[in-house]
């Protein structure tokens, strides 16, 4: 199957909750083995299709979102529904440089300006020389000028102020997915964007 289209497919669990995204290849494998159905947005709402039903539906479709096998052409699904999985995976947010930038929205926590990630550092609020730990609650995103200005001092010593107290985020697993482009418009019904951008939770 020629799945040269670089796109993602939204994965819903059996309760119609968004839990992940997958590749087109993976989506077709789940559909073909009967572990998932296609969810397709139509004027009256959302319809579900088995693999065979989706193949039949695709024959009448007139668009460019198609892949071809030796014998058939089939439309690329945008959403699939898992038939047997009804849980939301419980995952800790990994403490990585990328996720610190994600938590702080690529914004320097001292001057409040947004930067490309290549122009950002991570800063120990309480410097390690003063006993500061490398933890969610002591690491923030900082631009290079602010990082240089603060140096090995606390914000108070440098007469600088944090725009937001650093906290450990409480994200659903979906937040760990990095989109290279905007989600497909048909996903909007299942994605609560306000939730993905909630205020960060307190440490426990």
HURADA-V868843 format. One record per pair of residues at least 12 apart in sequence whose ideal C-beta (glycine too) atoms are under 10 Angstrom apart, sorted by the first residue. I is the first residue (numbers start at 0). J is the second residue. If there is no record, write none. Layout:
I:J
I:J
This chain:
0:23
0:24
0:27
0:28
0:31
0:66
0:67
0:68
0:69
0:71
0:73
1:65
1:66
1:67
1:68
2:22
2:23
2:24
2:25
2:26
2:27
2:66
2:67
2:75
3:23
3:66
4:22
4:23
4:63
4:64
4:65
4:66
4:75
5:22
5:23
5:179
5:180
6:20
6:22
6:23
6:26
6:64
6:75
6:76
6:77
6:179
6:180
6:183
7:19
7:20
7:21
7:22
7:23
7:25
7:26
7:77
7:176
7:178
7:179
7:180
7:182
7:183
7:186
8:20
8:21
8:22
8:23
8:24
8:25
8:26
8:27
8:29
8:30
8:35
8:37
8:38
8:75
8:76
8:77
8:78
8:79
8:183
8:186
9:21
9:26
9:38
9:76
9:77
9:78
9:79
9:80
9:173
9:176
9:182
9:183
9:185
9:186
9:189
9:190
10:25
10:26
10:29
10:35
10:38
10:78
10:79
10:80
10:81
10:84
10:173
10:189
11:35
11:36
11:38
11:45
11:78
11:79
11:80
11:81
11:84
11:186
11:189
12:80
12:81
12:82
12:83
12:84
12:85
12:86
12:87
12:88
13:35
13:80
13:81
13:82
13:83
13:84
13:85
13:86
14:80
14:81
14:84
14:85
14:86
14:87
15:38
15:45
15:78
15:80
15:81
15:85
15:188
15:189
16:85
16:86
16:87
16:171
16:173
16:189
17:78
17:87
17:171
17:172
17:173
17:176
17:182
17:186
17:188
17:189
17:190
17:191
17:195
18:81
18:84
18:85
18:86
18:87
18:88
18:171
18:172
18:173
18:189
19:81
19:87
19:88
19:172
19:173
19:175
19:176
20:78
20:173
20:176
20:177
20:178
20:182
20:186
21:35
21:79
23:64
23:66
23:75
23:76
23:77
24:66
25:79
26:75
26:76
26:77
26:78
26:79
27:50
27:53
27:66
27:68
27:73
27:75
27:76
27:79
29:50
29:76
29:79
29:80
29:81
29:82
30:48
30:49
30:50
30:51
30:53
30:54
30:73
30:76
30:79
31:50
31:51
31:54
32:50
33:49
33:50
33:51
33:82
33:83
34:50
34:79
34:81
34:82
34:83
34:84
35:47
35:49
35:50
35:76
35:78
35:79
35:80
35:81
35:82
35:83
35:84
36:48
36:49
36:50
36:52
36:53
36:76
36:78
36:79
36:80
36:81
36:82
37:49
37:50
37:52
37:53
37:56
37:57
37:73
37:74
37:75
37:76
37:77
37:78
37:79
37:80
38:76
38:77
38:78
38:79
38:80
38:185
38:188
38:189
39:53
39:56
39:60
39:74
39:76
39:77
39:78
39:185
40:77
40:78
40:183
40:184
40:185
40:186
40:187
40:188
44:188
45:78
45:80
45:185
45:188
45:189
47:78
47:79
47:80
47:82
48:74
48:76
48:79
48:80
49:82
50:73
50:76
53:73
53:74
53:76
53:79
54:68
54:70
54:71
54:72
54:73
54:74
55:71
55:73
56:73
56:74
57:71
57:72
57:73
57:74
57:75
57:76
58:71
58:72
58:73
58:74
59:74
60:72
60:73
60:74
62:74
62:75
63:75
64:76
64:77
76:185
77:182
77:183
77:184
77:185
77:186
78:183
78:185
78:186
78:188
78:189
87:171
87:172
87:173
88:171
88:172
88:173
89:171
89:172
90:170
90:171
90:172
90:174
90:175
91:167
91:169
91:170
91:172
91:175
92:135
92:167
92:168
92:169
92:170
92:171
92:172
92:174
92:175
92:199
92:200
93:175
94:133
94:134
94:135
94:138
94:167
94:168
95:175
96:116
96:119
96:120
96:121
96:138
96:140
97:116
97:175
97:177
98:135
98:168
98:170
98:174
98:175
99:119
99:121
99:122
99:135
99:138
99:139
99:140
99:165
99:168
100:114
100:116
100:119
100:121
100:140
101:116
101:140
101:168
101:170
101:174
101:175
101:177
102:135
102:138
102:139
102:140
102:163
102:165
102:166
102:167
102:168
102:170
102:174
102:199
103:119
103:121
103:138
103:139
103:140
103:141
103:162
103:163
103:165
103:168
103:199
104:140
104:163
104:196
105:118
105:119
105:140
105:142
106:119
106:139
106:140
106:141
106:142
106:162
106:163
107:119
107:120
107:122
107:139
107:140
107:141
107:142
107:143
107:144
107:145
107:146
107:162
108:122
108:124
108:138
108:139
108:140
108:141
108:142
108:145
108:154
108:159
108:160
108:161
108:162
108:163
108:164
108:165
109:122
109:124
109:139
109:140
109:141
109:142
109:144
109:145
109:146
109:148
109:149
109:154
109:157
109:159
109:160
109:161
109:162
110:141
110:142
110:144
110:145
110:148
110:159
110:160
110:162
111:142
111:145
111:160
111:162
111:163
112:142
112:144
112:145
113:140
113:142
114:140
114:141
114:142
114:143
116:140
117:143
118:142
118:143
118:144
119:140
119:141
119:142
119:143
119:145
119:146
120:139
120:140
120:141
120:142
120:143
120:145
120:146
120:147
121:133
121:138
121:139
121:140
121:141
121:146
122:137
122:138
122:139
122:140
122:141
122:142
122:145
122:146
122:149
122:154
122:161
122:165
123:137
123:138
123:139
123:141
123:149
123:151
123:153
124:136
124:137
124:138
124:139
124:141
124:149
124:153
124:154
124:161
124:164
124:165
125:137
125:152
125:153
125:154
125:155
126:149
126:150
126:151
126:152
126:153
126:156
127:151
128:151
128:152
129:151
129:152
129:153
129:156
131:151
131:153
134:165
134:167
134:202
135:165
135:166
135:167
135:168
135:199
135:202
136:164
136:165
136:166
136:167
136:201
136:202
137:165
138:165
139:154
139:161
139:162
139:163
139:164
139:165
140:165
141:159
141:161
145:157
145:159
163:198
163:199
164:199
164:201
165:199
165:202
166:198
166:199
166:200
166:201
166:202
167:199
167:200
167:201
167:202
167:203
168:197
168:198
168:199
168:200
169:197
169:198
169:199
169:200
169:201
169:202
169:203
170:194
170:195
170:197
170:199
170:200
171:191
171:194
171:195
171:197
173:189
173:190
173:191
173:194
173:195
174:194
174:195
174:196
174:197
176:195
